[in-house]
Amino acid sequence: MPLAYPLTHFEELMLHQDSTAFPTNCFVRMRFRGRFDETGFRAAALTAVARHPLLHARVQRHRGRYHWRVDEPEPSITWYDGTATEQPSFRRLDLELEHGLKFAVCLHEDESELMVQFHHACCDGLAIFQVVHELLLAYAMEVDANADVSLPEVDLSLLRNRGSLGLTAGSFLRLASRQAVGLRGVWQFLTRKPSHLLPHRVPQREEPAPVSFPTVIAHHFEPEVSAGVRRTAKREKVTQNDLLIRDLFLALEEFRRSQGVHDPAGWLRLMIPVSLRRKHQYQAPAANIVSSVFLDRRATDMEDPEHLLQDLSEEMSLIKHRQLNHLFLYSLWAQRLVPRGLQRTARPKRCQTTVVFTNLSRVFSRSPLPRQEGRLRCGNVVLHSVEAIPPIARHLNAAFGVSWYAKQMTITLHHDPRAVSTKAAHELLDQLVRRIRASVTEE
């Protein structure tokens, strides 16, 4: 295994986007029935983290280029046994000084809560769930001698080409010809000026992060509503993601109106991360194998919800068919050719995205761990709920994360309390929840 890896374009973008005021940090919050065994958890964390070099590496700069310098794995674990009133607190992960992964375990009388904090330069959402699953497998093996599970294979050689799209010269030309239609979208991205979610004073990068970082609220839908989303999407001949995106656009516009913001011609822009993993890359160590697509709509585009749904579905189908999700990475490649180009892209002077919407779909759906009432049993604990928490940024004040676990859909809202108060955030999430319930009951 090499001791150093050059940062990819995307990793460097996440590195430059990071700041004291807006850490480019993601989280996974998990609640369990039962109390973790500390010795077993620490051993399992070491086993899992050691398999993923970028999670025990620091960033160094050499001759103008950034590299990962891989260290010995030493998982950072903060342990709260429930006897003290102290609660977990989180600060920015500085990749030049420390590794980009931390665990916080908080034990209660008969429950445990696990918060996994990771820097987005290290890996994406799908990758962190890969690591967390290996942690749960390793923990079950540590505390249960009869556990009939094993860790999946990880191919370290795949880490070298994690930033490559795997294109030959011929396939690149064929792909480029299919993506010519995307140039119009690039022009629209550059010329449109999307709105902040709410007007506010934009903090400077050097200001401290909110004391409550990360400020997150969540809603766990009942299984019947979660199943209704699938049925409704099938009936409308769209994907579940299309349906949720439509409802999010409608909820955003309704929320802005309720907050006194009315701009019929103003653009709202959703940033939607999309995985670029090919079949063999699911054995890769944790990394960013991801791109992003952007969807723009105005209030005038939302007057007919049914038309909006079909329009969004057609646009997402075109993006998939033409592989327009590669355009974002091409733009990063072009920016890297310009001195400080990626830094300027990572630190825009105006709003470029209103909110992030990331759908991680079904997590742990193929786990070999035994299940208890549909939930994973990991040795002496049972995983009850999962929340995926995407990062926010300087002009990006809200990020929604969707995950499905044990036939239950969960939506999280990570918001910046300096721009969107906790009360307003609850109103926004409530409006989205009502929209989704309305879509399901329209059956």
Phi, psi and chi 1 to 4 in degrees:
 res  aa     phi    psi   chi1   chi2   chi3   chi4
   1 MET       -  125.6 -177.6 -180.0   69.9      -
   2 PRO   -64.7  153.8   23.3  -33.2      -      -
   3 LEU   -85.4  -11.5  -64.4  177.2      -      -
   4 ALA  -143.9  146.3      -      -      -      -
   5 TYR  -132.6  132.9  -62.2   93.3      -      -
   6 PRO   -63.8  144.3  -16.3   28.9      -      -
   7 LEU   -70.8  140.8  -93.9   68.9      -      -
   8 THR   -76.3  172.2   65.6      -      -      -
   9 HIS   -58.6  -45.2  -55.6   79.7      -      -
  10 PHE   -66.3  -42.9 -174.8   87.1      -      -
  11 GLU   -60.8  -41.8  -69.5  166.4   -4.3      -
  12 GLU   -67.0  -35.9 -169.9  172.4  -26.4      -
  13 LEU   -59.7  -46.0 -179.9   75.2      -      -
  14 MET   -65.2  -34.7  -64.9  -63.9   99.0      -
  15 LEU   -64.1  -45.5  179.5   69.9      -      -
  16 HIS   -72.8  -28.6  -67.8  -43.6      -      -
  17 GLN   -69.9  -27.1 -177.7  176.2  -62.0      -
  18 ASP   -63.3  141.3 -171.4   35.7      -      -
  19 SER  -156.5  168.2   69.0      -      -      -
  20 THR   -61.8  -42.4  -55.3      -      -      -
  21 ALA   -72.4  -31.2      -      -      -      -
  22 PHE  -136.4   80.9  -61.9   95.3      -      -
  23 PRO   -62.2  135.2  -21.8   33.9      -      -
  24 THR   -84.8   60.9  -49.3      -      -      -
  25 ASN  -115.1  138.2  -65.8  173.5      -      -
  26 CYS  -108.9  163.2  -46.3      -      -      -
  27 PHE  -140.3  153.9  -65.2   82.9      -      -
  28 VAL  -127.2  124.9  175.5      -      -      -
  29 ARG  -110.0  129.1  179.7  161.2   55.7 -164.8
  30 MET  -132.6  136.1  -50.9  171.1   71.7      -
  31 ARG  -116.3  139.1  -66.1 -178.0  175.2   89.5
  32 PHE  -126.4  148.1  -61.9   79.9      -      -
  33 ARG   -87.7  128.4  -67.8 -164.9  -67.1  -96.7
  34 GLY   103.5  164.6      -      -      -      -
  35 ARG  -108.2  130.1  -69.3  167.2   57.0   91.4
  36 PHE   -62.9  143.4  -86.7  120.6      -      -
  37 ASP   -84.8  121.8  172.8   77.5      -      -
  38 GLU   -64.0  -44.7 -176.8  172.5   -0.5      -
  39 THR   -61.7  -44.7  -59.0      -      -      -
  40 GLY   -65.7  -39.0      -      -      -      -
  41 PHE   -65.8  -45.3 -176.1   91.5      -      -
  42 ARG   -63.7  -39.0  -69.1 -175.3  179.9  -84.5
  43 ALA   -66.4  -41.3      -      -      -      -
  44 ALA   -65.8  -40.1      -      -      -      -
  45 ALA   -62.8  -41.2      -      -      -      -
  46 LEU   -63.6  -42.6  177.6   58.9      -      -
  47 THR   -60.7  -45.5  -63.3      -      -      -
  48 ALA   -70.2  -47.4      -      -      -      -
  49 VAL   -66.7  -35.2  171.4      -      -      -
  50 ALA   -61.0  -22.0      -      -      -      -
  51 ARG   -82.1   -5.1  -66.2  155.7   54.1   88.0
  52 HIS  -130.6   93.0  -57.8  -83.8      -      -
  53 PRO   -55.6  -38.4  -27.3   35.3      -      -
  54 LEU   -69.6  -14.8  -60.9 -170.7      -      -
  55 LEU   -88.1   -7.1  -61.7 -177.3      -      -
  56 HIS  -131.0   55.0   52.4   93.1      -      -
  57 ALA  -137.2  156.2      -      -      -      -
  58 ARG  -118.2  159.9  -71.0  168.8  -67.1  121.8
  59 VAL   -95.6  131.7  170.8      -      -      -
  60 GLN  -128.1  149.7  -65.2 -178.2  -15.6      -
  61 ARG  -108.3  130.4 -172.1  173.5 -177.0  179.9
  62 HIS  -140.6  118.8  179.6   64.3      -      -
  63 ARG    54.8   43.1  -65.6 -179.5  179.4  178.5
  64 GLY    80.8   -1.4      -      -      -      -
  65 ARG  -117.2  149.1  -66.7  -64.6  -59.6  -86.6
  66 TYR   -98.6  139.3  -66.2   91.1      -      -
  67 HIS  -133.6  150.4  -65.9   77.5      -      -
  68 TRP   -83.4  128.4  -66.8  106.0      -      -
  69 ARG  -108.1  110.8  178.3   63.5   58.6  178.1
  70 VAL   -79.1  129.0  179.8      -      -      -
  71 ASP  -105.4  179.3  -57.3  -38.7      -      -
  72 GLU   -68.9  141.3  -70.3  -63.8  -42.3      -
  73 PRO   -69.6  123.6   23.6  -32.4      -      -
  74 GLU  -139.8   82.5  -63.9  178.9   -3.3      -
  75 PRO   -55.7  135.0  -20.7   30.8      -      -
  76 SER   -89.4  115.2  173.8      -      -      -
  77 ILE  -129.0  122.3  -55.9  172.1      -      -
  78 THR  -102.4  127.8  -53.1      -      -      -
  79 TRP  -117.5  123.6 -162.1  -92.0      -      -
  80 TYR  -117.1  119.1  -57.6   87.7      -      -
  81 ASP   -90.9    4.2   63.8    5.3      -      -
  82 GLY    87.2   -5.2      -      -      -      -
  83 THR   -86.0  -18.3   59.0      -      -      -
  84 ALA  -107.3  161.5      -      -      -      -
  85 THR   -82.7   -8.2   57.4      -      -      -
  86 GLU   -65.3  136.1 -174.5 -179.9   11.9      -
  87 GLN  -114.1  155.2  -66.8  -65.2  -44.7      -
  88 PRO   -59.6  137.8  -23.1   32.9      -      -
  89 SER  -127.0  154.5   60.3      -      -      -
  90 PHE  -130.9  144.5  -58.3   92.0      -      -
  91 ARG  -130.9  169.6   57.7  169.1 -179.8   79.5
  92 ARG   -61.3  138.5  167.1 -179.9  173.5 -105.6
  93 LEU   -87.1  119.8  -62.0  174.6      -      -
  94 ASP   -96.2  104.1 -172.7  -16.9      -      -
  95 LEU   -68.8  -15.7  -70.1  179.5      -      -
  96 GLU   -78.6  -18.6  -65.1 -174.2    5.9      -
  97 LEU  -116.3  -20.8  -57.5  176.0      -      -
  98 GLU  -148.7  169.3   59.5 -171.8  -30.3      -
  99 HIS   -76.1  158.4  -59.0  162.8      -      -
 100 GLY   -93.2   30.9      -      -      -      -
 101 LEU  -146.4  132.2  175.9   68.5      -      -
 102 LYS  -141.1  149.6  -72.6 -168.0  173.6 -175.4
 103 PHE  -117.7  141.9  -59.2  100.9      -      -
 104 ALA  -129.7  122.1      -      -      -      -
 105 VAL  -114.7  127.5  178.4      -      -      -
 106 CYS  -122.4  117.5 -170.4      -      -      -
 107 LEU   -95.9  138.8  -58.8 -175.9      -      -
 108 HIS  -117.7 -168.2  -54.6  -72.8      -      -
 109 GLU   -57.4  -50.7 -176.8  175.5   -6.5      -
 110 ASP  -138.0   26.4   54.9    1.0      -      -
 111 GLU  -139.1  163.0  -63.8  177.0  -17.5      -
 112 SER  -136.2  145.6  -56.7      -      -      -
 113 GLU  -124.5  132.8 -179.0  175.2  -48.0      -
 114 LEU  -119.3  124.9  169.5   62.5      -      -
 115 MET  -111.4  124.8  -80.8  -76.3  -81.7      -
 116 VAL  -108.2  118.0 -177.6      -      -      -
 117 GLN  -108.1  131.4  179.0 -175.4   11.1      -
 118 PHE  -145.4  149.5   63.5  102.4      -      -
 119 HIS   -82.5  135.0 -161.0  -65.6      -      -
 120 HIS   -66.3  -19.1 -155.7  -17.6      -      -
 121 ALA   -67.6  -22.6      -      -      -      -
 122 CYS   -81.7  -41.4  -62.1      -      -      -
 123 CYS  -166.7  169.7   69.0      -      -      -
 124 ASP  -100.5 -176.8   56.7   32.0      -      -
 125 GLY   -64.2  -43.2      -      -      -      -
 126 LEU   -61.8  -38.0  -73.9 -179.8      -      -
 127 ALA   -67.0  -40.5      -      -      -      -
 128 ILE   -66.6  -33.2 -157.8   63.5      -      -
 129 PHE   -69.9  -29.5  -86.0   99.9      -      -
 130 GLN   -61.6  -45.6  170.0 -169.2   -4.0      -
 131 VAL   -66.6  -44.4  175.8      -      -      -
 132 VAL   -62.4  -39.2  169.0      -      -      -
 133 HIS   -63.1  -41.7 -176.3 -129.2      -      -
 134 GLU   -64.0  -35.7  -67.6  174.3   12.1      -
 135 LEU   -61.0  -44.5  168.2   66.5      -      -
 136 LEU   -66.1  -39.7  -61.4 -179.3      -      -
 137 LEU   -62.3  -47.4  -70.4  169.8      -      -
 138 ALA   -63.7  -36.7      -      -      -      -
 139 TYR   -65.6  -44.4  178.4   77.5      -      -
 140 ALA   -58.8  -39.5      -      -      -      -
 141 MET   -68.8  -30.4  -65.5  161.6   64.8      -
 142 GLU   -73.0  -40.9  -71.9  -74.5  -18.6      -
 143 VAL   -99.1  -11.1  -58.5      -      -      -
 144 ASP  -129.6  105.3 -177.2    2.2      -      -
 145 ALA   -64.0  -20.3      -      -      -      -
 146 ASN   -98.8    8.5  -62.4  -41.8      -      -
 147 ALA   -62.7  123.7      -      -      -      -
 148 ASP   -97.2   59.8 -173.2   19.7      -      -
 149 VAL  -137.8  163.1  -65.0      -      -      -
 150 SER  -146.6  162.3   59.9      -      -      -
 151 LEU   -81.5  139.5  -66.7  173.7      -      -
 152 PRO   -70.1  161.7   27.1  -34.6      -      -
 153 GLU   -72.6  145.6  -67.9 -174.7    8.2      -
 154 VAL  -125.8  125.9  173.0      -      -      -
 155 ASP   -98.3  100.4 -172.8   -9.9      -      -
 156 LEU   -64.9  -24.3  -67.5  177.1      -      -
 157 SER   -65.1  -22.3   68.0      -      -      -
 158 LEU   -73.0  -12.9  -64.7  174.9      -      -
 159 LEU   -69.0  -28.7 -156.6   57.4      -      -
 160 ARG   -65.8  -34.0  -71.2 -166.6  -62.8  -89.3
 161 ASN  -108.1   26.5  -63.4  -41.3      -      -
 162 ARG   -64.1  -25.8   66.8 -165.4 -177.1  -77.7
 163 GLY   -94.7    1.0      -      -      -      -
 164 SER   -90.4  145.1  169.3      -      -      -
 165 LEU   -87.1   -1.0  -62.8  178.2      -      -
 166 GLY    67.0   35.6      -      -      -      -
 167 LEU  -103.1  135.7  -59.4  175.6      -      -
 168 THR   -82.4  172.1   63.2      -      -      -
 169 ALA   -59.2  -43.1      -      -      -      -
 170 GLY   -65.7  -44.8      -      -      -      -
 171 SER   -68.6  -31.4   60.9      -      -      -
 172 PHE   -64.8  -42.7  173.4   79.3      -      -
 173 LEU   -65.6  -40.9  -69.1  174.7      -      -
 174 ARG   -64.8  -41.5  -70.4 -168.0  -62.7  -87.6
 175 LEU   -66.0  -40.8 -179.8   60.5      -      -
 176 ALA   -62.7  -37.1      -      -      -      -
 177 SER   -67.7  -36.4   64.9      -      -      -
 178 ARG   -70.4  -25.0  -69.8 -158.6  -57.4  -90.1
 179 GLN   -93.0    3.0  -66.2 -169.2  -25.3      -
 180 ALA   -57.3  -33.1      -      -      -      -
 181 VAL   -62.6  -23.4   67.7      -      -      -
 182 GLY   -74.2  -14.1      -      -      -      -
 183 LEU   -62.6  -32.8  -64.0  177.7      -      -
 184 ARG   -63.5  -40.3  178.9  171.6  176.7  -96.0
 185 GLY   -66.2  -36.2      -      -      -      -
 186 VAL   -62.6  -43.6  172.5      -      -      -
 187 TRP   -62.7  -41.4  174.1 -107.1      -      -
 188 GLN   -64.8  -39.0  -67.8  170.9  -18.2      -
 189 PHE   -61.3  -41.1  178.4   88.9      -      -
 190 LEU   -76.0  -31.5  -64.3  173.6      -      -
 191 THR   -96.6  -26.8   56.1      -      -      -
 192 ARG   -76.5  152.3  -69.2  172.9  179.6  169.2
 193 LYS  -121.0   90.0  -63.9 -179.0  179.1 -179.8
 194 PRO   -64.7  156.3   22.3  -32.1      -      -
 195 SER   -91.7  150.3  -57.7      -      -      -
 196 HIS   -60.8  155.4  -73.5  105.7      -      -
 197 LEU   -57.9  -46.4 -179.1   56.2      -      -
 198 LEU  -138.6  146.6  -68.7  177.2      -      -
 199 PRO   -61.9  140.2  -18.6   31.3      -      -
 200 HIS  -167.5  166.8   66.3  -73.8      -      -
 201 ARG   -78.2  123.2 -176.0 -167.4   73.6   82.7
 202 VAL   -82.9  118.3 -179.3      -      -      -
 203 PRO   -64.9  151.2  -19.9   32.5      -      -
 204 GLN   -77.6  157.8  -62.4  -58.6  -50.0      -
 205 ARG   -61.0  -31.0  -70.1  171.9   47.2   83.5
 206 GLU   -83.5   -9.1  -61.3   77.0   16.2      -
 207 GLU   -68.6  155.9  -64.6 -177.2   28.7      -
 208 PRO   -69.4  153.9   25.0  -34.0      -      -
 209 ALA   -71.8  158.6      -      -      -      -
 210 PRO   -58.0  146.6  -23.1   33.4      -      -
 211 VAL   -59.1  -31.2  175.8      -      -      -
 212 SER   -84.9    7.6   57.8      -      -      -
 213 PHE   -57.4  131.9  171.3   77.1      -      -
 214 PRO   -81.2  139.7   32.7  -35.0      -      -
 215 THR   -92.1  106.2  -47.5      -      -      -
 216 VAL  -133.5  137.6 -177.0      -      -      -
 217 ILE  -125.8  158.0   56.6  176.9      -      -
 218 ALA  -144.8  156.1      -      -      -      -
 219 HIS  -133.0  128.8 -177.7   84.8      -      -
 220 HIS  -105.5  115.1  -58.8  -90.1      -      -
 221 PHE   -76.7  152.1  -74.1   91.1      -      -
 222 GLU   -67.7  151.1  -56.8   87.6  -16.3      -
 223 PRO   -54.9  -34.2  -27.6   35.3      -      -
 224 GLU   -69.3  -33.2   54.3  -91.8   24.8      -
 225 VAL   -71.2  -41.9  175.5      -      -      -
 226 SER   -59.2  -42.8  -55.3      -      -      -
 227 ALA   -66.9  -34.0      -      -      -      -
 228 GLY   -64.5  -32.8      -      -      -      -
 229 VAL   -61.2  -43.9  171.4      -      -      -
 230 ARG   -63.1  -44.7  -66.1 -167.6  -67.2  -90.6
 231 ARG   -65.9  -41.7  -69.4 -165.6  -55.6  -90.8
 232 THR   -64.9  -43.1  -57.7      -      -      -
 233 ALA   -62.2  -41.0      -      -      -      -
 234 LYS   -64.8  -41.2 -175.7  177.3 -179.5 -180.0
 235 ARG   -64.5  -39.1 -173.9 -167.5   71.4 -123.5
 236 GLU   -82.9   -3.1  -63.1  -69.2  -19.2      -
 237 LYS    59.7   43.4  -61.6 -179.0 -179.7  178.9
 238 VAL  -131.1  174.0  -61.1      -      -      -
 239 THR   -85.9  161.6   68.4      -      -      -
 240 GLN   -60.4  -36.0  -64.4  172.9   47.8      -
 241 ASN   -63.4  -43.0 -146.1   37.5      -      -
 242 ASP   -56.5  -45.1  -62.9  -23.2      -      -
 243 LEU   -63.4  -44.4 -174.3   64.7      -      -
 244 LEU   -67.4  -37.3  -65.4  173.6      -      -
 245 ILE   -65.0  -42.6  -69.2  169.6      -      -
 246 ARG   -58.8  -47.3 -171.2  -84.5  -56.0  -90.3
 247 ASP   -65.9  -32.6  -71.4  -14.9      -      -
 248 LEU   -67.8  -43.7  177.6   54.9      -      -
 249 PHE   -57.5  -46.5  -94.6  122.1      -      -
 250 LEU   -64.0  -40.2  -66.1  173.5      -      -
 251 ALA   -67.2  -37.6      -      -      -      -
 252 LEU   -62.7  -45.2  -70.3  174.2      -      -
 253 GLU   -66.3  -42.2  177.6   58.0   24.7      -
 254 GLU   -62.4  -41.0 -179.0 -177.2    2.0      -
 255 PHE   -64.2  -45.9  167.5   73.4      -      -
 256 ARG   -60.9  -40.3  -78.1  161.8   55.6   82.9
 257 ARG   -62.7  -41.2  -75.7  174.5  177.1  -96.0
 258 SER   -66.3  -22.5   71.3      -      -      -
 259 GLN   -95.5   10.6  -61.0  -65.6  -48.0      -
 260 GLY    83.2   15.5      -      -      -      -
 261 VAL  -105.6  117.3 -179.6      -      -      -
 262 HIS  -135.1  108.3 -179.0   52.8      -      -
 263 ASP  -141.2   83.2 -177.0    9.3      -      -
 264 PRO   -55.8  -30.4  -22.2   33.0      -      -
 265 ALA   -96.5   -1.7      -      -      -      -
 266 GLY   -78.1  146.8      -      -      -      -
 267 TRP   -92.6  136.2  -68.4  100.2      -      -
 268 LEU  -106.9  131.6  -61.1 -178.9      -      -
 269 ARG  -121.9  127.0  176.0  173.0  -69.2  163.7
 270 LEU   -99.7  131.9  -95.8   58.6      -      -
 271 MET  -100.6  124.3  179.0 -178.7 -176.1      -
 272 ILE  -122.8  107.5  -56.1  173.4      -      -
 273 PRO   -64.5  141.9  -19.3   32.3      -      -
 274 VAL  -134.1  135.5  -70.6      -      -      -
 275 SER   -73.9  140.7  175.0      -      -      -
 276 LEU  -109.9   16.8  -65.5 -177.9      -      -
 277 ARG   -66.1  131.4  -75.3  166.1  175.1   77.5
 278 ARG   -93.9  169.8  -72.1  162.8  -73.8  159.4
 279 LYS   -52.7  -46.3 -174.1  175.9 -179.2  179.9
 280 HIS   -72.3  -18.9   69.5  -77.5      -      -
 281 GLN   -79.0   -4.7  -71.6  177.4  -52.8      -
 282 TYR   -72.6   -8.0  -78.3   90.2      -      -
 283 GLN   -98.2    3.6  -70.4 -173.9  -30.3      -
 284 ALA   -73.3  151.9      -      -      -      -
 285 PRO   -63.5  167.0  -16.6   28.8      -      -
 286 ALA   -55.7  129.4      -      -      -      -
 287 ALA  -164.9  174.3      -      -      -      -
 288 ASN   -93.2  105.0  -78.2  -66.9      -      -
 289 ILE  -119.0   71.8  -51.7  177.0      -      -
 290 VAL  -151.2  154.5   67.6      -      -      -
 291 SER  -136.6 -168.5 -175.9      -      -      -
 292 SER  -142.7  148.5  -65.6      -      -      -
 293 VAL  -122.5  160.6  -61.4      -      -      -
 294 PHE  -130.1  134.9  -58.7   85.6      -      -
 295 LEU  -121.1  128.2  -60.7  176.9      -      -
 296 ASP  -113.8  136.2  -63.9   -9.6      -      -
 297 ARG  -147.5  152.6  -68.4  -63.2 -175.0  -84.7
 298 ARG  -109.9  168.0  -62.0  163.5  -61.8 -176.3
 299 ALA   -59.0  -35.2      -      -      -      -
 300 THR   -67.8  -19.1   53.5      -      -      -
 301 ASP   -83.5   -6.1  -59.3  -40.0      -      -
 302 MET  -110.3   10.2  -55.4 -180.0 -159.1      -
 303 GLU   -69.2  -27.6  -64.7  172.4   -6.9      -
 304 ASP  -117.5   97.6 -176.9  -14.3      -      -
 305 PRO   -57.6  -36.6  -26.4   35.9      -      -
 306 GLU   -66.9  -43.4 -177.0   61.3   30.3      -
 307 HIS   -65.0  -39.3  175.8   74.9      -      -
 308 LEU   -59.7  -42.8  175.5   62.9      -      -
 309 LEU   -61.6  -47.4  176.5   59.5      -      -
 310 GLN   -66.2  -37.5  -64.5  -55.1  -42.2      -
 311 ASP   -65.0  -43.3 -168.7   46.7      -      -
 312 LEU   -65.3  -40.6  -72.2  167.0      -      -
 313 SER   -62.1  -42.4  178.9      -      -      -
 314 GLU   -64.7  -39.8  -69.4  172.3    6.5      -
 315 GLU   -66.9  -42.6 -174.7  171.1   -6.4      -
 316 MET   -66.3  -36.1  -68.9  -63.7  -73.7      -
 317 SER   -64.8  -40.9  -64.3      -      -      -
 318 LEU   -63.4  -42.5  177.8   66.2      -      -
 319 ILE   -59.4  -43.4  -70.6  170.7      -      -
 320 LYS   -69.2  -45.7 -177.7  176.7 -179.4 -179.9
 321 HIS   -65.2  -41.4  176.4   69.2      -      -
 322 ARG   -89.3   -0.5  -62.5  -84.5 -176.0  165.9
 323 GLN    54.1   43.7  -65.7 -178.0  -89.5      -
 324 LEU   -72.8   -8.5  -59.0 -178.3      -      -
 325 ASN   -67.1  -12.3   46.5   15.9      -      -
 326 HIS   -77.8  -18.3  -67.6   86.4      -      -
 327 LEU   -60.9  -36.2  -73.5  174.5      -      -
 328 PHE   -61.8  -42.7  179.5   63.8      -      -
 329 LEU   -70.3  -35.0  -64.5 -173.9      -      -
 330 TYR   -60.8  -39.4  -68.8  157.5      -      -
 331 SER   -66.3  -35.1   71.7      -      -      -
 332 LEU   -67.3  -38.7  -61.5 -175.0      -      -
 333 TRP   -59.6  -43.6  171.9   81.8      -      -
 334 ALA   -66.8  -40.1      -      -      -      -
 335 GLN   -64.2  -32.9  -69.8  -68.4  -26.5      -
 336 ARG   -68.8  -20.9 -153.4 -179.2 -154.2 -179.6
 337 LEU   -73.8  -18.5  -61.6  177.2      -      -
 338 VAL   -97.5  134.7  179.9      -      -      -
 339 PRO   -54.1  125.5  -27.0   34.7      -      -
 340 ARG    60.6   20.3  -61.4  178.1   62.4   84.5
 341 GLY   -64.0  -44.1      -      -      -      -
 342 LEU   -67.0  -34.3  -85.2 -179.7      -      -
 343 GLN   -63.9  -42.7  -71.3 -168.0   30.8      -
 344 ARG   -65.6  -37.3  -74.0 -166.1  -66.0  -89.2
 345 THR   -64.8  -39.4  -59.7      -      -      -
 346 ALA   -75.6  -18.9      -      -      -      -
 347 ARG  -126.9   64.0  -57.0  168.5 -175.7  177.3
 348 PRO   -65.5  151.6   26.9  -35.2      -      -
 349 LYS   -84.5  -16.6  -65.6 -178.2  179.3 -179.7
 350 ARG  -133.9  171.4   60.4  176.6  175.3   83.9
 351 CYS   -65.8  131.6  177.9      -      -      -
 352 GLN  -119.2  -15.0  -68.3 -170.2  -25.4      -
 353 THR  -144.6  133.3  -57.7      -      -      -
 354 THR   -78.1  -52.8  -52.2      -      -      -
 355 VAL  -145.2  161.5  -60.3      -      -      -
 356 VAL  -103.6  142.0  162.8      -      -      -
 357 PHE  -132.8  112.3  175.0   79.8      -      -
 358 THR  -121.5  128.8 -179.5      -      -      -
 359 ASN  -115.0  109.0 -172.2  -13.5      -      -
 360 LEU   -87.5    0.7  -66.7  163.3      -      -
 361 SER    59.4 -145.2 -169.1      -      -      -
 362 ARG   -85.3  122.3  -73.0  157.0 -178.2   76.2
 363 VAL  -100.5  142.8  -62.6      -      -      -
 364 PHE    61.4   23.3  -48.6  132.7      -      -
 365 SER   -68.2  -25.3   59.5      -      -      -
 366 ARG  -111.0   22.2  -62.2 -176.3  179.1 -179.1
 367 SER   -66.7  138.8  174.9      -      -      -
 368 PRO   -80.2   -4.4   30.0  -35.1      -      -
 369 LEU   -64.9  144.9  -73.7  164.5      -      -
 370 PRO   -66.1  158.8   23.5  -33.0      -      -
 371 ARG  -119.6  145.6  -65.5 -179.1 -175.5  -94.3
 372 GLN  -125.5  111.5 -177.7  175.4  -43.1      -
 373 GLU    53.9   40.6  -61.9  177.8  -10.2      -
 374 GLY    83.9   -3.9      -      -      -      -
 375 ARG  -109.6  148.0  -68.3  172.8  164.3   80.4
 376 LEU   -68.4  132.3  -62.2 -174.2      -      -
 377 ARG  -101.0  119.3 -179.9  161.9   56.3   83.0
 378 CYS  -117.2   86.4  -39.5      -      -      -
 379 GLY    66.5 -116.1      -      -      -      -
 380 ASN   -96.3    8.7   65.8  -35.0      -      -
 381 VAL  -128.5  157.2  -62.1      -      -      -
 382 VAL  -123.2  126.0  175.3      -      -      -
 383 LEU   -72.7  116.3  175.8   56.9      -      -
 384 HIS   -92.8  -46.0 -177.0  -96.5      -      -
 385 SER  -148.1  157.3   64.6      -      -      -
 386 VAL  -134.6  136.9  177.2      -      -      -
 387 GLU  -132.5  124.2  -62.6  171.5    7.3      -
 388 ALA   -97.9  128.9      -      -      -      -
 389 ILE  -124.3  102.7  -56.0  169.7      -      -
 390 PRO   -75.5  165.7   -6.2   21.6      -      -
 391 PRO   -84.2  162.2   31.2  -34.0      -      -
 392 ILE  -113.1  175.2   54.9  176.9      -      -
 393 ALA  -143.8 -175.7      -      -      -      -
 394 ARG   -60.9  -47.1 -177.4  162.5 -179.5 -107.0
 395 HIS  -100.3    4.2  -67.9  -78.6      -      -
 396 LEU  -113.8  101.7  174.9   63.6      -      -
 397 ASN   -96.9   -3.4  -45.1  125.4      -      -
 398 ALA  -151.5  139.0      -      -      -      -
 399 ALA  -137.9  128.6      -      -      -      -
 400 PHE  -102.6  135.0  -68.0   85.4      -      -
 401 GLY  -121.9  133.3      -      -      -      -
 402 VAL  -118.6  135.0  175.7      -      -      -
 403 SER  -144.7  156.9   59.1      -      -      -
 404 TRP  -123.9  126.4  -58.5   69.9      -      -
 405 TYR  -147.2  134.2  169.8   67.6      -      -
 406 ALA    52.6   46.4      -      -      -      -
 407 LYS    61.8   24.4  -62.4 -177.6  179.2  180.0
 408 GLN  -128.9  128.0 -176.0  175.5   51.1      -
 409 MET   -91.0  136.6 -177.0  175.2   72.7      -
 410 THR  -125.0  136.3  -64.5      -      -      -
 411 ILE  -120.1  128.8  -65.3 -176.8      -      -
 412 THR  -110.4  151.2   59.9      -      -      -
 413 LEU  -127.4  110.4  169.5   54.6      -      -
 414 HIS   -95.7  118.4 -178.4 -170.8      -      -
 415 HIS  -129.8  159.3   66.3  100.4      -      -
 416 ASP   -94.0  109.9  179.7    2.2      -      -
 417 PRO   -66.2  -13.1   23.4  -32.8      -      -
 418 ARG   -76.2  -18.7  -64.4  163.1  -64.1 -170.1
 419 ALA  -113.8  -37.7      -      -      -      -
 420 VAL  -126.7  109.2 -178.0      -      -      -
 421 SER   -62.8  163.3   69.1      -      -      -
 422 THR   -61.1  -39.6  -60.0      -      -      -
 423 LYS   -62.1  -45.2  178.6 -178.1  177.8 -177.8
 424 ALA   -65.5  -38.3      -      -      -      -
 425 ALA   -62.4  -41.1      -      -      -      -
 426 HIS   -63.1  -39.4  -83.3  -76.2      -      -
 427 GLU   -63.8  -41.5  -68.6  177.1    5.7      -
 428 LEU   -64.0  -47.7  172.5   56.3      -      -
 429 LEU   -65.0  -39.1 -174.7   58.1      -      -
 430 ASP   -61.7  -39.6  -72.3  -14.1      -      -
 431 GLN   -66.6  -38.3  -75.3  166.5  -14.4      -
 432 LEU   -66.0  -42.5  176.8   56.3      -      -
 433 VAL   -60.7  -43.6  168.5      -      -      -
 434 ARG   -62.9  -40.2  -73.7 -162.8  -61.9  -89.6
 435 ARG   -61.3  -44.2  -78.3  -74.7  177.8 -177.1
 436 ILE   -66.3  -42.0  -67.4  172.0      -      -
 437 ARG   -63.1  -38.8  -70.0 -174.3 -175.8  -82.5
 438 ALA   -64.9  -39.4      -      -      -      -
 439 SER   -61.8  -37.9  -66.5      -      -      -
 440 VAL   -73.6  -41.7  170.0      -      -      -
 441 THR   -74.0  -15.2   55.4      -      -      -
 442 GLU   -67.4  -10.4  -75.7  173.4    0.7      -
 443 GLU   -58.1      -  -68.9 -173.9  -77.3      -
